[in-house]
Amino acid sequence: MRRRRAADREPLLTARFVVVVTSGIFYFLALGALLPVVPRYVDKRLGGNDVAVGVAVGALAVGAILLRPLAGRLGDRFGRRVLMVGGALMVAITAASAGVVESLAWLIATRLAMGLGEACFFVGGTTMATDLAPESRRGEAVSYWSVAVWTGLGFGPVLGEALLGGSNYQLVWLAAGASALVAALIACTTTETRVVHEHAERGKLIAPAAVRPGIILAATLIGITGFSVFLPLYGPEIGVDDVGLVFLVYGIVVLAVRIIGARLPDILGPVTAGSIAIGSTAVGLAVAALWHSAVGVFVAALVIAVGSSFLYPAALLLSLRGVPEHQRASVVGTLSAFFDFAGGASGIILGVVAAISSYQGAFGVSAVLAAFAFVLLRSGFAGHREGAVPTVAEVAPATAEPTTLP
C-alpha cells in the first residue's frame, strides 16, 4: 500500500511527458485534417462511389496493420524515439504528395504508405507515454496521451474543412504534411525511455495479452470511425452542409472528459471504464441510425464522444496488465493493429452497407457491433479485479523469465 501511495505522488506531467504529448497533437492534427477531406476528394474530384471512399479511407489502416506488430518489436529493441521521428516524417512526405497525381490509385498508394508511418509513430508515442508514467497512474497517462490523439482527430477536421474552402485540396495536403513535420521535429527533442533487457528480442510478434482487448476495441471503433468517415456525406442529407461544427462539438466533449476525468480509468478500473465507453458508443450510434435530423446527429456525436473518451485507455490498461517493461511496445503494437483494422474495416464494410442501404443503415450495423463488444468485455473479464495493480506473481507463472516492472 505504501508503494502504491508513493507511486500516486510521483509526478506525471513532467517536461518529457509534455513534449511527447505536444508532438502527438501536431501529428494527429495532420491525420485529423484529412478525415473530412479524403471522402470529399474521392467523391467530388475523383468521381468515386461510397465503396471507393471506404477503400481510400481504409488504405491507411491497411498499411498500418501490416507494420504495427513489427513496429512494437522494433520499439522494444531499438527504442521509442526512432519510431516517433521516422513515423512522423513518413506521414509528412506522403500527406504532402497525396495530390501530386489526381487518381484514385495514387491516393490509395499514398494512404498505404502513410499507414506505415502511422504504425511507427503511434506505437512509439503511446509506449513512451506509458514508460514515463508511474504504474498506478498509467490510465491517467494514457488519458492525457489520448488528449493529443483526440485533439488532432477532433479539431483536425475543423482545420481541414476551413482550409478546403470548397475545393482547395492542395492546401490541405500541404498543411497536413507541415503539421506532421512539426511533430517529427518536436519528437527529435525527446529522450529515449527504452530499458535494455536481455530478453527484449524473445517476445512474440503478436502479444497474446492484447488480443481479446483488441477485438473489443476494434468492434467498437468500427462504428466511431464510420461515423466520422460518412458524416461529411450524411450531413447534407439532414441539412448540415458543413459538418465542421459537429466535429468541433465532438472534439470538445472528448477533450473535456479526457482532461477532467483523466484519473477515472485508474479509479474505476478498465472493465467499468470500458463498459461506459462501449455502452455510450452503442447508444450514440443507435441515435444516429434512428434519428434522421440535424439535432439527432449532434446528440449522437455528444454520446459517442463520451464513449470515445474512455475506450482506448480502458483497452490499453487491460492489455498492459502485468506486462513486463521490455515487452510493452509489442503489446501496444498488437493492440494498435486492431485499432487500424477497425479503421480499414469501417470504411470498407460500412461503405458496402451504406451503398446497399443508407448511411443510417451503416450506423445501425455499427451499433450492433458495439453491443457485441460490450458482451465480449463483460463475459471475458468478469473476474477482473477493478482498480487493482497486479504484481508479477499475480500475472506470471512460477517458471516465467525474470521481469522488471516500473
N, C-alpha and C positions, 0 to 999 in steps of 0.2 A: 504493500500500500504506500509506503514511504517513497519507493522508486516511482510509482505512478504519480504521486503528488509532485515529486521533483521534476518529472518529465512535463507535467502540466505547466510548471513555472518556466521551463526553458523557452527562450524567445523563438518565435516562428517567423515574424515579419522582419527578417534581417535584410541587410543590403543585398546579399547574394540572392535571397529568395525574390526580392522585388525586381532585380534585374531579369531573372528567369520569366517572371510574370509579364513584365513590360515587353520583352521580346515576343512572348506569346500573343500579346494584344495586337501588335503590328502584324504578326504573321496571320492570325485569324481574321484580321480586318481585310487582308488580301483575299482570303478564301471567301469571306462573307460578301464582299463587294461583287463577287461573281455569281452568287446564288440567284438573284432575280434576273441577271443579265444573260446568262447562258441559255436558259429556256427561251427567252425572247429572241435572242440571236438565231437560234435554231429555227424557231417558228417564223419570225418576221424576215430575217435576212437570208437564211438558207432554205426556207420553204419546207422544213421538216414537219412531220406529224408528231403526235404525242409519244409514240414509241421512239422516234428519233430523239426527242427531248430526253426521254428516260435513259437512252443509251449514252448520249453525250454527257449527261449529268453523272451517270453511274460509272463512266470510264475512269474517273479519278479514283473511285473506290476500288476498281479492279486493279489498277496499278499499285495502290497502297496495300491491298490484301496480299499481293504477290511478295511484298518485301517486309511486311510487319514482323512476322516471327523472326526472320533473319536479322532485321534491324534490332530486335530485342537481344539476340545473341551478340551482335556487334557492340551494342551498348554495354553489355556485361563484360565484354572482352577488351574493348578499346576506349570506352568512355562515353558519357552522355553528350559532352560538349561538341564533339565532332559530328554527331547526328543532328544537333540543332543547327549548327552553322551550315553544314553541307545540305541538309534538307531545305532550309530557307532559301539558299542560293538556287537550288534546282527549281523551286516554285517560282522564284523571281524571274528566272530565264524563261520558263515555259509560259507563265502568265503573260509576260510582255510580248511573246511571239505568237499568242493564240490567234491574232487577227492578221498575221502575215499573208496567209492564203485563205480566201473565203470559200471553204469547202467543209462539209461535214467530216470527211475522212481526216483532214488536217486538225480540226478541232478535237476530234476523238483522240488522235495521236498525242497532241499536246496535253490533253487531260490525263491520258495514261501516264505520260512522263511526269506530270505534276503529282500524280498519286505516289510515285516512288519517293519524291521529296517529302510529301506529306507523311509517309510512313516513318521516315527518319526523324523529322522534326518532332512529331507528336510523341513518339516513343522516348526520344531524348529529353524533351521538356517535361513530360509527365513523370518520368523516372527521377529526374533531377529534383523536381518539386517534392517528391516523397522522400528522397535522400536527405533533404535539408530539414525535414520535419521530425520532431520528437515522435516516437511510435504512438503514444496515446493521443497525439494531435494530428495524426495522418489524415483523417477525414476532413479536418479543418483545412489542412494544406491543399488537399485535392479540391475543396470548395473554392479556395482562393485562386488556385491554378485554373479552375474551370471558369472563374470570372473572366480570365483572359480569353478562354475559348468562346464563351457566350457574349462577351463584349464585342468580339470580332464578328461572330456569326449572327448576333442580334443587330448591331449597329452598322456592320459592313454593308448589308443590303440597302440601308438608307443612303449610305455613301454611293453605292453602285447606281441606285436609282437617280440620285442627284447628278452624278457625272454623266450618266447616259443621256439625259435630257431628250429622250425620244429615240435617237439613233446614233449617238456618238460612241460607238463601241470601242474604237481605237483608244479613246481617252481612258475608258475603264480598264482595258488590258494593261496600259502603261502605268496607271495609278496602282493597280493591284501588284504589278511587278515591283514598283518602287517601294511599296509598303513591305513586301516580303524581303527586299534588300535591306531595309532598315532593321528588320527583325534579325537578319543574319549578322549585321554589324554590331548590334547590341549583344547578340549571343557570343560574339568574339570576346567580349569582356568578362564572360562568366568563368568561374573556377571549377575545374573538374571535381566531381563528387564520388566517382567510382573508387571502391576499395579493392585493392588487389587481393585475390583469393586463389588458393591453389586449385580449387575445384571449379573455377569460373567457366571452364570450357566443357564441363560434363553435363550441364543441364539439357533437357530435351528441347527440341526446336519448338514443339507445341507444348506449352506448360499446362499440365492437367488441372491445376488449381483454377485456371481461368476459363475452362471450357463451359461449365454449366452457367456461371455468371455471364459469360459471353453470349450464350444462346438467349438468356433472359434479356440482356442488353439489346441484342440485335432485333429480337421480336418487337420490342417497344420502340426502338429508334426508327424502324421502318416507317411507322406512322408519323413520327415527328419530322423526319426528313421529307417524307412525301408531302406533308402539309406545307413545308417551306418551298418545295420544288414546284408544286402545282398551284400554290396560292396566286402567283402573278398571272396565271392563265384563268383561274377560277374567279378572281376578283371582279373582272369586268362583267361577268355573268350576273353578279349581285349588286352592280353599281359602284364597285370600288375599283376605279381605274388605276389609281396609284396606291399600291399595297405597302408603300414605304412606311406609312403610319402604323399599319398592323405589325410590321416587323419591329418598329420602334417600341410599341407597347409591349410586345413580346420580350424584347431585349431588356427593357427597363424592369419588368417584373422578375425576370431571371436574375438580373444583376442585383436587385434589391434582396431577393431571397437568399442568393448565394453569399452576400456580404453579411446581412443581418443574422441569417441562420447558419453561418459557417460551422458552428460547433455542433449543430443538430445531428449530422450523421454519426459523430462520435458519441453523443449523448443518447440518442435513440437506438443506435446500432444499425447495421446495414440492412437487416431484414425489415425492420419497421420503416426506415427511411426509404427503402426500395419499394415497399408496399404503397407508401404515399405517392411515390413518383409514378409507379406504373398505373395505380388506380386513377390518379388525376389525368394521366395521359389518355387512358381509355375513355374516360368521361368526356374530355375535351374533344377527342376525335369523333365520338358519337354525336356531340353537339354540332360539330361541323358537318356531319353527314345528314343530320335530321333538320337543322335549322338553316334554311336556304335564304339568308338575308345578310346585309352588312352587319347588323347587330350580332347575328349569330356567329359570324366569323371572328368578330372581336372578342366575344365571350369565349369561344373555342380557344383563341390564342392565349387568353388570360389563364385558362385552366391548364392547357398544355404547358405553358411556361412554368407553372408550379411543379408539374411533373418533371420537366427538364432540369429543374434546379437541383433535384436530389438524385437523379438517375445515375449519372456517371460516378459520383462519389460513392454511392452505395455499392455499385457493381465492382468498383476498384477495391474497396475495403473488403468485400467478400473474397476477391481474388488474391489479395496480398496477405490474408490472414495466415500468419505463421511462416511466410516465405522467407528464406534466408536472403541476406543482402546481396549476395553475389548472383542471385537468380531473379532479382526484382525486375530488371529490364526485360527479361524473357517473358515474365508474366504480363507486364504492361504491353509488350509486343503482341502476345496472343490475344489478350482482351481487346486491344485496339483493332486487331484484324476483324473481329466480329463487328466492331464499330463501323469499319469500312465496308464490310459485307452488307450491313444494313443500308448504307448509303447507295451502294450499287444495286442491291435487290429492290430497294424502294423505287428508284427511278424506272427500272425495267418492269417489275411486277405490277406496280401501281399504274405505270404508263399503259400497260396492256388492259388493266381493269378499267381505267378511265376511257380508253378507246372503245371498249366493248359496251360500257355502261355510261358512266359520268364521273366527274370529279367527286361528287358526293358518294358514289359507289366506292371509289378508291379510299375515301376517308372511313367508310363503314368497314371495309376489309381491314384497314389499319386498326380500328377499334377492337375487332375480333382478335387480331394478333396480340395486341396489348393485354387483352383479357387472358389469353393463353400464357403470356409471360408471367402474369400475376399468379396463376395457378402453379406454374413451374417453380416460382420463387417460394411460395408458401409450402409446397409439398417437399421441395428439395432441401430446405434449410429450416425445417420445423424444430429441430433440436438445437439450433444455433443460439448460443448464449449472447444475448444482446448487451452491447456496451462493455464487453469484457475484452481485454487484450490478452491473447493466449501466450503461453510460454512455449519454448521449444519442446518441452516434454509433452505438452498437450497435443502438438500437431505433428511431431516427428517420431517415427518408430525407434526402438532402442538401438537398432543397428544402423541408424542413419549416420551419414558423414557429419563431422563436426561443422557447426554453423556459427556465425556471429551475427546477432541481431543488433540493430542500432539502439 
